[in-house]
Structure formats: C-alpha cells, structure tokens
Amino acid sequence: MDLNIVIVNWKAKDDIEKCLKSLFADLEGSGLNFVVQVVDNSGNSDGIKEMLQEKFPQVKYRDSGGNIGFGRAQNLGLKEVEAKYYLPLNPDVCFQAPFNTLEKLIFFLENRGEAGIVAPQLLNSDGSVQYSCYRFPGVLDQMARRMNWGRKGGFFSKRINYYLMRDFDHSQSVPVDWVMGSFMLVRRELVREIGFFDDKFFMYFEDCDWCRRAWENNWQVFYYPEIKVIHGHRRETAEDKPFRSLIKNSLARTHLKSWIRYFRKWGFRKKKFGK
C-alpha cells in the first residue's frame, strides 16, 4: 500500500463530504495504491455512515466506540493498514486545482531522505495564508496566548509572534519545528522508529509532540508552501475573556490539559530544531 489516509469524524459529515470529493479528484489518475478511512467518534449521530455508503462506498467506515479523542482515533486507522506513507487529514481540508497534491508531496519525501514529515501551506477560505508551522513552545508562549497577554504588544506579543513564526517568509520551503496536524504526510520509516500519535493527548499538542519525537530521532519536519490546500480552521478554544473560556468551553479545558501534558513530558525549556 502506498498511502493510508485517515479522517476522524466528530459531527462533521458535511465537511467530510466536501473533503472526500476534493481528495478523490486529487488522487484521480495518480496511480497510487491507497486506502481512505473515516474513524467515527460520534457514533454515527450525524448519519455519516449512510452518507459514505451512498456517495463514497470505497471509503472504509470505522466506529471508534465513542469520543476517544483525536490522536487515539487516528491511531486506530493509521495502524489498521501499513503503507509507505500515512496522512492524518482533518475533515475541513479541501484540495484544489491544480491537483496531484499528494503525488507531489510524496515525490518531495522520496527525494529528501532526511525528511520524515512534510506539510503543505494551509490557506484560509478567503485564500489568505494560515499560520500552520510553528517553533516549539515555551510555557510562557502558551500562557501568553491563552491569557491574551500579547494583545497590547510588548514582550509577550514578541514571544507569541516568534512562536507562531510570524517573522518568517511563508513562501519558503524549510525545515520547521512542527506543523499543524490537520495535514501531515509521514513516511513509514519514521513510524517504525517512533510510532504514531501519543494517544495520551486527547486532543491538541499530539501533532507538536509527534514532530518533537521526529526531531529527537534525527528526522526533519518540512513546511512546503509550493503545495497549497484550503483549511477551514477555527480557533474554537479561544474567547475574548480567557478565564470565562476555561469555565464555559470544554475544548479550552482540553487544550489546557494537553498543554500541561506536553510540558510535563518535554520540560519547560524551549528547544529549536528547524527555521
């Protein structure tokens, strides 16, 4: 198998339908031997199983048995089928013409033996560049983002901008510390060395952790903006009043737990490998 693509569903049937339509357009005529799986964390509450049976019968549906988290659900699908390359893919990603995105990304990895992970440039729905590659965080960077300490400029604003790589020309193809887990193409040799997602992260930071483990094992992570896809990203964990967010928003609390887990695992000192 050349490529194993896994999408985790949490009440995102409409997004997944659009994603799959564009995905199969991208793969058409590629000659790649691939499998596409949807791991359902919602218990078919949105009718995704029937939608797949009707419109995409070639897609493998798997009920995870409950909301088991992003990383663990991804791992169910990633471990199911061994492939030369693995693609964890978010439901709100759309491929765009000219297609052959995945062929080009695979070609990139095949010609860079030191690269274990590559990610394309993600674009917002309006075509603007989305910040989707980052430097590894220090604890103050995350705290400043969560508490909105950087909104008035100054020291914390500079830290946040550095963490988000806002000082970086996003037209450059370079090794970076880590990339957003919405779209990560990963080679089999890396997986054999370090495994898949650490499913102790229920959601958030599992992508950061995976890239950190890659670098620690001498694999590079690349941001490759010559390839572009649309990603309908929303910061659902953010609100204007951070303390209220932690009380009212379960995703904000999940983000905080994953943040704490990441720093307990890797320590509080920042480390930099890429750009």
Rosetta silent file (secondary structure, phi, psi, omega in degrees, C-alpha in Angstrom):
SEQUENCE: MDLNIVIVNWKAKDDIEKCLKSLFADLEGSGLNFVVQVVDNSGNSDGIKEMLQEKFPQVKYRDSGGNIGFGRAQNLGLKEVEAKYYLPLNPDVCFQAPFNTLEKLIFFLENRGEAGIVAPQLLNSDGSVQYSCYRFPGVLDQMARRMNWGRKGGFFSKRINYYLMRDFDHSQSVPVDWVMGSFMLVRRELVREIGFFDDKFFMYFEDCDWCRRAWENNWQVFYYPEIKVIHGHRRETAEDKPFRSLIKNSLARTHLKSWIRYFRKWGFRKKKFGK
SCORE:     score description
SCORE:     0.000 S_00000001
   1 L     0.000  130.013  179.736    0.000    0.000    0.000 S_00000001
   2 L   -79.699  -39.228 -167.541    1.371    3.399   -0.988 S_00000001
   3 E  -147.367  128.312  175.558   -0.849    5.655    1.108 S_00000001
   4 E  -114.710  114.167 -176.898   -3.116    5.313    4.148 S_00000001
   5 E  -109.458  127.703 -176.717   -5.393    8.352    4.648 S_00000001
   6 E  -126.519  129.611  175.405   -7.358    8.701    7.889 S_00000001
   7 E  -119.670  131.664  176.476  -10.059   11.239    8.742 S_00000001
   8 E   -98.713  129.049  179.889  -11.603   11.418   12.216 S_00000001
   9 E  -101.510  130.332  165.959  -15.256   12.412   12.358 S_00000001
  10 L  -135.906   86.199  177.676  -16.885   14.356   15.153 S_00000001
  11 L    56.196   46.289 -176.639  -20.233   15.546   13.744 S_00000001
  12 L  -128.269   36.815 -175.135  -18.548   16.822   10.576 S_00000001
  13 H   -55.041  -46.974 -176.083  -20.430   14.910    7.873 S_00000001
  14 H   -64.608  -42.199  176.917  -20.848   17.884    5.534 S_00000001
  15 H   -61.815  -42.537 -177.284  -17.182   18.867    5.803 S_00000001
  16 H   -66.672  -36.582  177.151  -16.088   15.293    5.192 S_00000001
  17 H   -60.579  -45.043  177.989  -18.257   15.008    2.092 S_00000001
  18 H   -65.647  -41.925  179.984  -16.562   18.093    0.603 S_00000001
  19 H   -60.535  -47.726 -176.884  -13.141   16.884    1.709 S_00000001
  20 H   -65.708  -39.490  177.998  -13.569   13.449    0.136 S_00000001
  21 H   -58.068  -45.170  179.955  -14.852   14.856   -3.143 S_00000001
  22 H   -72.873  -33.961  179.245  -11.736   17.020   -3.467 S_00000001
  23 H   -62.578  -47.045 -178.885   -9.458   14.231   -2.198 S_00000001
  24 H   -69.327  -29.724  173.075  -10.566   11.756   -4.871 S_00000001
  25 H   -65.091  -38.002  179.357  -10.194   14.465   -7.507 S_00000001
  26 H   -67.975  -35.506 -176.342   -6.622   14.941   -6.301 S_00000001
  27 H   -86.364  -13.400 -177.019   -5.882   11.209   -6.440 S_00000001
  28 L   -58.545  127.367  178.302   -7.529   10.591   -9.809 S_00000001
  29 L    75.301    7.577 -176.819   -5.006    9.236  -12.293 S_00000001
  30 L   -74.806  -26.047 -175.393   -2.205    9.228   -9.726 S_00000001
  31 L    78.908    1.200 -179.958   -1.522    5.502   -9.978 S_00000001
  32 L   -76.561  141.504  172.465   -1.150    5.389   -6.192 S_00000001
  33 L   -91.914  110.407 -170.872   -2.417    2.374   -4.298 S_00000001
  34 E  -136.659  161.081  172.238   -4.296    3.980   -1.412 S_00000001
  35 E  -130.415  141.611  176.044   -6.929    3.451    1.249 S_00000001
  36 E  -119.238  127.601 -179.246   -9.179    6.106    2.780 S_00000001
  37 E  -124.661  141.741  170.447  -10.679    5.532    6.220 S_00000001
  38 E  -114.948  117.809  176.662  -13.139    7.523    8.314 S_00000001
  39 E   -98.495  119.710 -170.380  -12.944    6.790   12.034 S_00000001
  40 E   -99.642  114.234  176.656  -16.173    7.957   13.635 S_00000001
  41 L   -91.029   -1.426 -172.610  -16.047    9.363   17.167 S_00000001
  42 L  -105.996    5.434  178.534  -19.688   10.483   17.079 S_00000001
  43 L    64.383   31.485 -179.537  -21.466    7.119   16.965 S_00000001
  44 L    59.934   27.754 -178.227  -22.984    7.936   13.580 S_00000001
  45 L   -68.859  -19.126  178.873  -25.050   10.676   15.217 S_00000001
  46 L  -104.996    7.065  177.877  -24.776   12.781   12.057 S_00000001
  47 L    75.149   23.378 -176.497  -25.564    9.963    9.612 S_00000001
  48 H   -67.852  -31.524 -179.005  -22.056    9.833    8.186 S_00000001
  49 H   -61.290  -44.595 -179.924  -22.092    6.058    7.781 S_00000001
  50 H   -68.552  -37.569  177.753  -25.060    6.207    5.419 S_00000001
  51 H   -61.333  -43.608  179.399  -23.565    9.156    3.529 S_00000001
  52 H   -65.314  -42.231  179.708  -20.347    7.205    2.930 S_00000001
  53 H   -60.969  -37.129 -177.198  -22.220    4.098    1.825 S_00000001
  54 H   -78.664  -44.669 -169.250  -24.216    6.142   -0.671 S_00000001
  55 H  -106.914  -26.004 -177.648  -21.589    8.508   -2.076 S_00000001
  56 L  -137.623   65.129 -176.192  -18.156    7.038   -1.239 S_00000001
  57 L   -63.591  -17.500  178.967  -18.519    3.251   -0.921 S_00000001
  58 L   -77.615  -10.522  179.972  -14.755    2.867   -1.431 S_00000001
  59 L   -85.854  133.800  178.311  -14.123    4.612    1.905 S_00000001
  60 E   -84.385  123.578  178.057  -13.753    2.358    4.940 S_00000001
  61 E   -97.231  136.389  177.726  -16.001    3.379    7.847 S_00000001
  62 E  -139.414  122.339  176.138  -14.993    2.505   11.394 S_00000001
  63 E   -83.553  121.629 -177.127  -16.943    3.293   14.554 S_00000001
  64 L   -76.800  -12.851  179.950  -14.449    4.025   17.330 S_00000001
  65 L    93.925    6.540 -179.374  -16.977    3.184   20.030 S_00000001
  66 L   147.011  179.326  179.680  -17.258    6.712   21.438 S_00000001
  67 L   -80.973   89.838 -173.170  -15.441   10.001   21.579 S_00000001
  68 L   -94.833    4.244  179.670  -11.988    8.575   22.255 S_00000001
  69 L    97.756  160.783 -175.064  -10.062   11.684   21.216 S_00000001
  70 H   -68.749  -53.686 -174.845   -8.308   12.731   18.028 S_00000001
  71 H   -62.200  -43.980 -178.798   -4.945   11.006   18.406 S_00000001
  72 H   -66.525  -39.838  178.186   -6.334    7.685   19.586 S_00000001
  73 H   -66.572  -42.777  175.433   -8.966    7.648   16.814 S_00000001
  74 H   -57.538  -44.518 -177.994   -6.323    8.496   14.214 S_00000001
  75 H   -60.857  -34.263  177.608   -4.154    5.672   15.503 S_00000001
  76 H   -57.103  -44.593 -179.437   -6.999    3.164   15.010 S_00000001
  77 H   -77.763  -40.522 -177.881   -6.980    3.918   11.304 S_00000001
  78 H   -63.441  -38.209 -179.074   -3.249    4.510   10.867 S_00000001
  79 H   -79.268  -15.630 -175.373   -2.367    1.173   12.457 S_00000001
  80 H   -68.139  -37.746 -175.358   -5.051   -0.697   10.510 S_00000001
  81 L  -131.833  117.167  176.779   -3.240   -0.612    7.157 S_00000001
  82 L   -73.659  137.292 -178.444    0.537   -0.483    6.755 S_00000001
  83 L  -145.841  164.655  175.202    1.627    1.875    3.994 S_00000001
  84 L   -67.678  -31.405 -178.229    4.724    3.640    2.672 S_00000001
  85 E  -139.311  145.806 -179.617    3.103    6.955    3.652 S_00000001
  86 E  -121.751  139.784  179.803    0.477    7.985    6.183 S_00000001
  87 E  -131.187   95.988  165.778   -1.797   11.012    6.016 S_00000001
  88 E   -70.328  127.116 -172.115   -3.797   12.114    9.066 S_00000001
  89 E  -132.535  132.367  177.266   -6.277   14.538    7.496 S_00000001
  90 L   -76.622  150.522  179.514   -8.778   16.940    9.056 S_00000001
  91 L   -62.994  -25.917 -173.908  -12.395   16.913    7.824 S_00000001
  92 L   -96.601   24.278  174.314  -12.267   20.628    6.936 S_00000001
  93 E   -95.781  137.638  175.166   -9.424   20.310    4.410 S_00000001
  94 E  -129.621  127.019  173.621  -10.185   20.788    0.713 S_00000001
  95 L   -77.000  153.844 -177.727   -7.781   20.059   -2.123 S_00000001
  96 L  -136.520  157.370  176.502   -7.803   22.496   -5.005 S_00000001
  97 L   -70.889  146.612   -3.675   -6.810   22.623   -8.667 S_00000001
  98 L   -71.479  139.701 -174.463   -4.260   22.067   -9.983 S_00000001
  99 L   -79.909 -151.561 -174.645   -4.488   18.705   -8.261 S_00000001
 100 L    70.392   24.038  178.445   -1.807   15.989   -7.790 S_00000001
 101 H   -55.578  -50.136 -174.431   -1.073   17.457   -4.356 S_00000001
 102 H   -70.122  -37.149  174.703   -0.365   14.095   -2.760 S_00000001
 103 H   -58.205  -43.856 -177.727    1.779   12.859   -5.630 S_00000001
 104 H   -67.923  -38.005  178.959    3.930   15.974   -5.345 S_00000001
 105 H   -69.139  -39.050  176.185    4.281   15.669   -1.567 S_00000001
 106 H   -63.667  -42.799  177.221    5.258   12.010   -1.863 S_00000001
 107 H   -58.621  -40.076  178.264    7.803   12.956   -4.516 S_00000001
 108 H   -59.736  -47.999 -179.451    9.205   15.549   -2.091 S_00000001
 109 H   -65.779  -38.054 -178.398    9.698   12.933    0.639 S_00000001
 110 H   -65.494  -23.076 -178.682   11.165   10.402   -1.763 S_00000001
 111 L  -103.482    6.493  175.373   13.842   12.913   -2.752 S_00000001
 112 L  -134.484   88.689 -175.205   14.696   14.031    0.785 S_00000001
 113 L   -61.794  -21.412 -179.598   15.788   11.041    2.779 S_00000001
 114 L   -84.003  -11.450 -176.618   16.219   13.144    5.931 S_00000001
 115 E   -88.333  124.213  177.607   12.577   14.322    5.852 S_00000001
 116 E  -101.069  -27.318 -177.537   10.139   12.279    7.926 S_00000001
 117 E  -137.237  138.232  172.571    7.152   14.643    7.794 S_00000001
 118 E  -135.508  144.191  178.178    6.047   17.201    5.215 S_00000001
 119 E  -133.571  141.768  177.205    3.082   19.572    5.286 S_00000001
 120 E   -79.001  176.124  171.240    1.736   21.880    2.585 S_00000001
 121 E   -77.195  130.050  176.464    0.840   25.519    3.046 S_00000001
 122 E   -94.753  136.795  178.406   -2.661   25.820    4.507 S_00000001
 123 E  -115.093  144.280  170.909   -4.884   28.620    3.260 S_00000001
 124 L   -70.182  168.604 -177.354   -7.950   30.137    4.869 S_00000001
 125 L   -59.935  -26.587  179.357  -11.208   30.047    2.942 S_00000001
 126 L   -87.521    4.327  178.240  -10.513   33.567    1.630 S_00000001
 127 L    90.430   -4.017  178.228   -7.138   32.471    0.231 S_00000001
 128 L   -75.819  154.818 -177.152   -5.019   34.137    2.907 S_00000001
 129 E   -73.438  132.894  177.361   -2.100   32.220    4.413 S_00000001
 130 L   -96.494  136.393  177.035   -2.858   30.340    7.612 S_00000001
 131 L   -74.844  105.566 -173.777   -0.149   30.113   10.262 S_00000001
 132 L  -129.525    6.157  171.055    0.310   26.347   10.314 S_00000001
 133 E  -126.531  145.665 -168.391    4.020   25.873   11.077 S_00000001
 134 E  -142.829  164.787  166.213    5.499   26.782   14.424 S_00000001
 135 L   -93.520  152.073  179.288    8.514   26.819   16.675 S_00000001
 136 L   -60.580  138.656 -172.337    8.379   24.579   19.714 S_00000001
 137 L   -82.482  152.572  161.403    6.709   26.481   22.538 S_00000001
 138 L   -97.737  162.311 -174.840    7.966   27.614   25.897 S_00000001
 139 H   -61.393  -33.530  179.968    5.479   27.588   28.746 S_00000001
 140 H   -70.250  -29.820  178.533    5.177   31.397   28.695 S_00000001
 141 H   -62.781  -47.171  179.856    4.308   31.361   24.988 S_00000001
 142 H   -67.754  -40.593  179.230    1.280   29.172   25.576 S_00000001
 143 H   -63.587  -41.139  179.795    0.266   31.043   28.700 S_00000001
 144 H   -64.666  -40.001  177.531    0.524   34.372   26.882 S_00000001
 145 H   -65.180  -47.026 -176.791   -1.638   33.084   24.024 S_00000001
 146 H   -63.886  -37.842 -175.656   -4.239   31.604   26.340 S_00000001
 147 H   -94.314    3.063  179.712   -4.472   34.716   28.505 S_00000001
 148 L    59.528   34.127 -179.149   -4.284   37.177   25.578 S_00000001
 149 H   -71.268  -18.142 -177.128   -1.282   38.897   27.141 S_00000001
 150 H   -90.290    3.451 -172.898    0.095   39.814   23.743 S_00000001
 151 H   -68.551  -21.034 -179.104   -2.886   41.858   22.568 S_00000001
 152 H  -104.012   13.550  179.928   -1.295   45.183   23.583 S_00000001
 153 L    83.366 -166.261  176.990    2.119   44.489   22.087 S_00000001
 154 L    84.334 -156.619 -171.959    5.386   44.397   24.011 S_00000001
 155 H   -56.381  -50.244 -175.377    7.313   41.427   25.373 S_00000001
 156 H   -70.991  -32.599  175.556    4.562   38.805   25.217 S_00000001
 157 H   -61.560  -41.820  178.706    3.452   39.881   21.760 S_00000001
 158 H   -64.502  -40.065  178.820    7.000   39.291   20.505 S_00000001
 159 H   -63.755  -44.486 -179.293    7.090   35.849   22.114 S_00000001
 160 H   -64.799  -44.291  179.798    3.768   34.843   20.564 S_00000001
 161 H   -62.310  -37.412  177.930    4.770   36.125   17.133 S_00000001
 162 H   -67.257  -44.611  178.815    8.045   34.208   17.315 S_00000001
 163 H   -59.892  -41.752 -178.660    6.248   31.015   18.377 S_00000001
 164 L   -82.653   -0.635  178.761    3.744   31.400   15.508 S_00000001
 165 L    60.739   37.981  177.146    6.602   32.176   13.058 S_00000001
 166 L   -72.959  -11.656  176.754    5.057   35.473   12.012 S_00000001
 167 L   -87.557    0.979 -170.263    8.605   36.707   11.358 S_00000001
 168 L  -104.322  138.544  175.455    9.076   34.011    8.702 S_00000001
 169 L   -74.470  106.338 -173.085    8.529   34.326    4.945 S_00000001
 170 L   -76.317   11.212  171.569    5.847   31.676    4.411 S_00000001
 171 L   -95.060   -1.574 -178.407    6.803   31.277    0.753 S_00000001
 172 L   -91.710  138.656  173.517    9.991   29.440    1.788 S_00000001
 173 L   -94.662  110.563 -173.437   10.289   25.660    1.874 S_00000001
 174 E  -146.472  159.806  168.547   12.311   24.909    5.020 S_00000001
 175 E   -68.298  136.789  178.086   12.592   22.532    7.969 S_00000001
 176 L  -129.315  164.298 -178.915   10.447   23.800   10.856 S_00000001
 177 L   -61.953  -52.786 -179.927    9.994   22.633   14.428 S_00000001
 178 E  -154.955  160.474 -177.946    6.424   21.423   13.960 S_00000001
 179 E  -126.689  153.226  179.281    3.383   21.609   11.712 S_00000001
 180 L   -60.346  138.542 -176.161   -0.337   21.611   12.364 S_00000001
 181 L   -75.554    6.948  178.794   -1.830   18.117   12.489 S_00000001
 182 L   -67.100  -27.331 -177.348   -4.592   18.991   10.026 S_00000001
 183 E  -157.861  102.171  179.927   -2.429   17.699    7.179 S_00000001
 184 L  -134.820  116.830  174.524    0.822   15.799    7.826 S_00000001
 185 E   -93.482  124.378 -169.557    2.301   13.363    5.331 S_00000001
 186 E  -126.454  135.011 -179.182    4.514   10.916    7.229 S_00000001
 187 E   -84.865  152.576 -176.104    6.869    8.237    5.929 S_00000001
 188 H   -61.067  -38.757 -176.287    6.757    4.621    7.118 S_00000001
 189 H   -61.727  -36.714  177.130   10.392    4.537    8.280 S_00000001
 190 H   -65.160  -45.648 -179.065    9.717    7.293   10.803 S_00000001
 191 H   -60.373  -38.398  179.908    6.647    5.485   12.135 S_00000001
 192 H   -64.976  -27.795  179.297    8.636    2.292   12.580 S_00000001
 193 H   -84.289  -44.351 -169.610   11.093    4.201   14.752 S_00000001
 194 H  -117.578   -6.955 -178.859    8.851    6.429   16.871 S_00000001
 195 L    83.228 -172.057 -178.584    5.291    5.122   16.447 S_00000001
 196 L   -94.374 -150.852  179.410    2.145    7.098   15.725 S_00000001
 197 L   -62.656  146.376  169.665    0.427    9.764   17.834 S_00000001
 198 L   -78.495  105.108 -172.905    0.853    9.642   21.604 S_00000001
 199 L   -79.434    8.748  169.074   -2.780    8.958   22.431 S_00000001
 200 L   -71.608  -19.919  171.049   -2.360   10.197   25.983 S_00000001
 201 L   -83.606  112.660 -179.146   -3.117   13.558   24.354 S_00000001
 202 L   -64.384  -45.664  175.914   -6.899   13.509   23.977 S_00000001
 203 L  -165.462  143.209 -176.112   -6.784   16.424   21.543 S_00000001
 204 L    80.314  140.003  177.545   -4.279   19.227   20.848 S_00000001
 205 L    72.870   -6.254  175.763   -0.466   19.032   21.047 S_00000001
 206 H   -67.399  -30.064  177.096   -0.364   15.470   19.697 S_00000001
 207 H   -72.258  -43.131  176.611    0.940   16.964   16.430 S_00000001
 208 H   -59.877  -45.333  179.707    3.552   19.062   18.250 S_00000001
 209 H   -63.068  -42.324 -179.303    4.631   16.003   20.243 S_00000001
 210 H   -62.512  -44.353  178.011    4.894   13.803   17.134 S_00000001
 211 H   -65.798  -36.826  178.385    7.118   16.340   15.395 S_00000001
 212 H   -62.948  -43.298  177.991    9.219   16.699   18.551 S_00000001
 213 H   -64.972  -35.023  177.006    9.763   12.939   18.650 S_00000001
 214 H   -61.718  -51.102 -179.916   10.703   13.012   14.967 S_00000001
 215 H   -60.985  -41.450 -179.256   13.387   15.653   15.518 S_00000001
 216 H   -63.179  -20.306  178.463   14.684   13.901   18.638 S_00000001
 217 L  -108.444   23.807  171.365   15.231   10.828   16.431 S_00000001
 218 L    70.032   26.089  171.254   17.045   12.781   13.694 S_00000001
 219 L  -103.610  142.916  178.739   14.118   13.139   11.289 S_00000001
 220 E   -96.450  152.158  177.668   13.312   16.542    9.786 S_00000001
 221 E  -115.100  124.616 -174.484    9.882   18.170    9.529 S_00000001
 222 E  -113.584  139.625  167.897    9.304   20.273    6.407 S_00000001
 223 E  -100.708  124.749 -170.741    6.939   23.098    5.569 S_00000001
 224 E  -127.008   84.476 -172.647    6.399   23.016    1.789 S_00000001
 225 E   -74.538   -5.202  174.694    4.428   26.077    0.594 S_00000001
 226 E   -65.562  -22.155  175.371    4.750   25.234   -3.091 S_00000001
 227 E  -106.949  133.024 -175.102    1.784   22.946   -2.400 S_00000001
 228 E  -130.778  139.395  172.391   -1.365   24.623   -1.047 S_00000001
 229 E  -135.515  158.650  178.345   -4.663   23.333    0.327 S_00000001
 230 E   -87.921  136.566  177.129   -7.679   25.039    1.890 S_00000001
 231 E  -134.709  115.486 -178.504   -8.275   24.515    5.600 S_00000001
 232 L   -80.600   60.388 -172.957  -11.412   25.904    7.252 S_00000001
 233 L   -73.202  137.452  173.856   -9.650   26.343   10.592 S_00000001
 234 L  -132.319  135.098  177.194  -11.483   27.876   13.542 S_00000001
 235 L   -85.400   81.511 -175.052   -9.984   28.627   16.954 S_00000001
 236 L   -72.805  -13.646 -179.551  -12.834   27.113   18.894 S_00000001
 237 L   -88.567   -6.572 -171.928  -10.892   27.192   22.144 S_00000001
 238 L  -100.969  141.771  172.931  -10.423   30.975   22.113 S_00000001
 239 L  -142.499  165.567 -179.373  -12.623   33.682   23.594 S_00000001
 240 L   -65.623  -33.542 -178.227  -12.094   37.321   24.469 S_00000001
 241 L  -110.389  102.806 -169.851  -12.198   36.535   28.196 S_00000001
 242 H   -63.733  -38.454 -179.558   -9.821   33.647   28.878 S_00000001
 243 H   -65.587  -41.091  177.390  -10.981   32.758   32.392 S_00000001
 244 H   -63.287  -36.251  178.785  -14.586   32.572   31.218 S_00000001
 245 H   -59.287  -43.718 -178.852  -13.425   30.408   28.318 S_00000001
 246 H   -65.506  -29.882 -179.862  -11.968   27.810   30.695 S_00000001
 247 H   -78.413  -43.960 -170.801  -15.244   27.687   32.632 S_00000001
 248 H   -92.765  -27.991 -168.748  -17.637   27.580   29.685 S_00000001
 249 L  -108.496  111.759 -178.968  -15.654   25.927   26.875 S_00000001
 250 H   -65.631  -30.769  178.523  -14.759   22.248   27.246 S_00000001
 251 H   -67.106  -35.441  177.032  -12.346   22.498   24.311 S_00000001
 252 H   -64.538  -39.178  178.683  -10.425   25.241   26.111 S_00000001
 253 H   -68.477  -37.995  176.158  -10.097   22.982   29.142 S_00000001
 254 H   -63.214  -41.436  177.837   -8.946   20.103   26.909 S_00000001
 255 H   -59.853  -44.082  179.849   -6.369   22.410   25.345 S_00000001
 256 H   -62.350  -43.861  178.977   -5.075   23.351   28.793 S_00000001
 257 H   -61.173  -42.151 -179.934   -4.782   19.698   29.859 S_00000001
 258 H   -68.169  -37.328  175.989   -2.820   18.843   26.706 S_00000001
 259 H   -58.441  -48.498  179.485   -0.601   21.873   27.216 S_00000001
 260 H   -62.119  -42.308 -179.956    0.231   20.693   30.751 S_00000001
 261 H   -62.392  -41.649 -179.434    0.853   17.138   29.495 S_00000001
 262 H   -60.485  -47.333 -177.127    3.221   18.392   26.785 S_00000001
 263 H   -73.617  -28.298  173.143    5.385   20.359   29.208 S_00000001
 264 H   -67.052  -33.439 -178.769    5.386   17.570   31.768 S_00000001
 265 H   -76.773  -42.887 -171.431    6.675   15.254   29.030 S_00000001
 266 H  -107.895   -5.796 -178.602    9.262   17.555   27.465 S_00000001
 267 L    87.152  172.799 -171.858   10.126   20.006   30.226 S_00000001
 268 L   -96.287   -6.938  179.769    9.735   23.769   30.336 S_00000001
 269 L   -83.362  136.429  178.138   12.833   24.771   28.380 S_00000001
 270 L   -72.906  149.201  175.147   12.319   25.684   24.754 S_00000001
 271 L  -136.733  139.986 -175.717   14.184   23.721   22.112 S_00000001
 272 L  -126.857  130.929  179.381   14.607   24.674   18.484 S_00000001
 273 L  -117.016  -43.817 -173.735   15.443   22.388   15.563 S_00000001
 274 L   -92.880 -151.495 -176.098   14.025   23.999   12.406 S_00000001
 275 L   -55.600    0.000    0.000   13.839   27.503   10.961 S_00000001
